[in-house]
Amino acid sequence: MGSPRDEFSMSWIDHILEALALLALLGGAALIVLAWIALPDAVPMHFDMSGNPDRFGSKAELWLLLAVFVLTYLSMAVPARLLIFARRSRTQQWVTVFWPQLRLTRSLLLWFNMWTMLL
């Protein structure tokens, strides 16, 4: 077993999950930038159950979609990091008591964040 600090650090799997989510987010931004000139003015924004587009929007709406992805990423990545800092401080008794649940919450946030960015 490592030092006590190791217990409070992110595992290598946590780092990989966070890196994959961030790479997917940056890849989406790069895709928009690289394809911007080739995109038509009206792009499909929503599809029906058959896969046919049922709503078209301006290609500028893609930036709004990217902003939603950034907010989604941050809403899961920041709490996952804050849980680590809360545990390191040890100032709150509830953090010590509920650390196993908080660690699970952190892992679930990182997994969900990664899958959300990849989808």
Solvent accessible surface area in square Angstrom, and as a share of the most:
residue,aa,sasa,rsa
1,M,227,1.02
2,G,49,0.47
3,S,58,0.38
4,P,95,0.60
5,R,152,0.56
6,D,85,0.44
7,E,65,0.29
8,F,12,0.05
9,S,34,0.22
10,M,16,0.07
11,S,51,0.33
12,W,176,0.62
13,I,73,0.37
14,D,6,0.03
15,H,91,0.41
16,I,83,0.42
17,L,6,0.03
18,E,23,0.10
19,A,50,0.39
20,L,72,0.36
21,A,1,0.00
22,L,73,0.36
23,L,116,0.58
24,A,24,0.19
25,L,17,0.08
26,L,101,0.50
27,G,39,0.37
28,G,29,0.27
29,A,25,0.20
30,A,47,0.37
31,L,122,0.61
32,I,22,0.11
33,V,92,0.53
34,L,148,0.74
35,A,32,0.25
36,W,71,0.25
37,I,166,0.84
38,A,92,0.71
39,L,46,0.23
40,P,81,0.51
41,D,115,0.60
42,A,58,0.45
43,V,8,0.05
44,P,56,0.35
45,M,42,0.19
46,H,104,0.47
47,F,103,0.43
48,D,59,0.31
49,M,199,0.89
50,S,90,0.58
51,G,47,0.45
52,N,83,0.43
53,P,55,0.35
54,D,83,0.43
55,R,114,0.41
56,F,114,0.48
57,G,10,0.09
58,S,58,0.37
59,K,34,0.14
60,A,57,0.44
61,E,54,0.24
62,L,30,0.15
63,W,101,0.36
64,L,117,0.58
65,L,84,0.42
66,L,24,0.12
67,A,46,0.36
68,V,75,0.43
69,F,69,0.29
70,V,55,0.32
71,L,122,0.61
72,T,35,0.21
73,Y,19,0.07
74,L,80,0.40
75,S,69,0.45
76,M,14,0.06
77,A,6,0.04
78,V,72,0.41
79,P,48,0.30
80,A,1,0.00
81,R,90,0.33
82,L,103,0.51
83,L,26,0.13
84,I,6,0.03
85,F,113,0.47
86,A,30,0.23
87,R,25,0.09
88,R,87,0.32
89,S,60,0.39
90,R,138,0.50
91,T,106,0.62
92,Q,91,0.41
93,Q,133,0.59
94,W,123,0.43
95,V,1,0.01
96,T,62,0.36
97,V,85,0.49
98,F,102,0.42
99,W,8,0.03
100,P,76,0.48
101,Q,103,0.46
102,L,24,0.12
103,R,97,0.35
104,L,109,0.54
105,T,60,0.35
106,R,9,0.03
107,S,30,0.19
108,L,106,0.53
109,L,39,0.19
110,L,1,0.01
111,W,111,0.39
112,F,127,0.53
113,N,1,0.00
114,M,8,0.03
115,W,130,0.46
116,T,30,0.18
117,M,18,0.08
118,L,89,0.44
119,L,170,0.85
